[in-house]
Amino acid sequence: MKLHTKLALGVISTLFAVSIAVAAGYDAKMSQHIHSKRCNSMNPLSGEMRMDSSARATKHLRELKARLNLTNDQQPAWQTFSDQVNDQAKSMASMQDKMRGKVQNVPMSTPEQMAKMAEMMKDRAQDMAKMADIVKTFYATLTPEQQAAFDKMHISHMGSMSHKIRTSQM
């Protein structure tokens, strides 16, 4: 191989290696920046959705109870239902706090993050199944008018949550 060919290949190789090193450094800095922005609060939502889970649940339960105008006979079922809602809200807050601490203290690799998210989703699915049973039991104690009010409020609540999630991700 001629000298000028060797020199040209050497320069090209050096430029390639430098560009990869620069790109890797930039990518690492950007990844760290994006990761800290995204995971700093573990909650990309705004306004009421960013409110503490327990406070949000308390507010929602207060509004629901006022709208349903429950009888004395319905109070035990309400108490079971509201206790479960509050327990789940506390569980969510605890999970979010735990994740915030882990993200800020010990950066996880992508496979570790995915495994953790899968574990959290399984826990949430179990909580939702339990909540579905409690809602079904409570719902059965309601009059048709109360059921309609419950349905309307639930649909409204879920609709506003999905709207807030969509708009906060834009």
N, C-alpha and C positions, 0 to 999 in steps of 0.2 A: 504494500500500500504506500502511496506517495505521501510525502511529508505534509503537503498542503491538505490532503484528504484527511490525514490523521488530526491535523490541527482543527479543521472544520468540524469533524466529528466530536473532538474534545470540547470545542466551544458550544456546539449544539447540546451535547450531553450536560455540560455545566449549566447552560441556560435552562434546560429542562429540569434539572435537579433543583436549581434555585427557584424556578416558578412553582414547583411542587411544594417546596418548603414554605414559600410565602403563602401559597394557597392553603396549606395545612394550618399554618399559624392563624390566618384570617378566619378559616372555618372554625377552628377551636375557639377563637375569641367570640365569633358570632354565635356559635352554639351555646357557649357559656352565657352570653347576653340574653339570647332568646329563652334559654332554659330558666334563667333567673327571673325574667319577666313573666314567663308562663307559670312557673311554679312558686313564685314568691308568695302568692296568696292561695294557691290551689283552688282558686275560685275566680274565673274570668268574668263573673257577672257584676252587675252594677245595681245601685239603688236597693230596693227591698230584698232582691235576691242575694245581695251581698251581706244582708243582715245576718246576725247570728242565727243558726238553725233553731235554737230554743226560742228565741224571741219571735222569729217568724212563725213557728208552730203555735206559740201562745196567742199571737195576734189572730192567726187563722182560726184557732179553736174558739176564741172569744166571739169572733164574727159569726161563726157557724152556729154556736150555741144560741146566740141572740136571734138568729134567723129561724132556727128550728122551733123555738118556744116549747121546750120539752116539758112533759108532765112529770110528776113525782115518780110515777112508775117507770119512767124511762131513764131516770137519773143513774141507777146502778150500771146500766149498759153504757151510758154516756161516760161514766167515770172510767170504766174498763177501756173504752175506745180512746178517751183523751189521755189516759195514762200511757197507753201504747204509743200514741203519736208523740208524746213528750219523751218517752224512752228512746224512740227512734231518732228524734231530733238531737238528743244528747249523744247518742251513738254516732251520728253523722258528724257532729261537732268534734267529738273525740278523734274520729278517724281523720278528719281534715287537719286537726292539730298535730296528730302523729305524723301525717304525711309531710306537713310543712317542716317539722323538725328534721325528718329524715332527709328531705331534699336539701335543706340548708346546711345540714351537718355532714352528711355522707352522700356525695354524688353517686348515683346508681348508673350502671350501664344500661343500655337499651333493653337487653333481655331481662335484666333485673326489674326495670320499670314495668315492662310488659307483664311479667309474672306477678308483680305486686298489684297491678291494675286488674288482672284476671282474678286474683284472690279477693280484692275488694268488690268486684262485680258479683262474685259468688256470694259473699256476705250480704250485699245489698239485695240480691235475688231472694235469699232466705228471709231477710227482713220484710221484703215486699210480700212474699207468700204469707207470712205470719200476719202482716197488716191486712191483707185481703180477707183472711179469715175473720179478723176482728171487725172489719168494716161490714162484712156480710152479716155477722151476728147483730151488730148495732143497727144496721139498716133494716133488719127484720122487725125491730121494735118500733120503727117509725110508721106513722100514718101515711097514706098515699100522698097527701099534701106535703108532709115533711120530706118524704122520699124525693118528690119533685124538686123541692127547695135544695135538698142535699145534692142531688144530681146537678142542678143548675150551678150551684156554688162550686162543686168539684170541677165541672167542665170549665167554668170561668177561671178558676184557680189554675188548672192545668194549662189552659190556653194562654193565660198571661205569663206563666212560667216559660212555656216554649217560645213565646214572642220575645221575652226578655233574654232568653238564652241565644236566640237567633240574632237579635240586634246587638248583643254584647260581643258576638264573635265577628262582627263586620269591621 
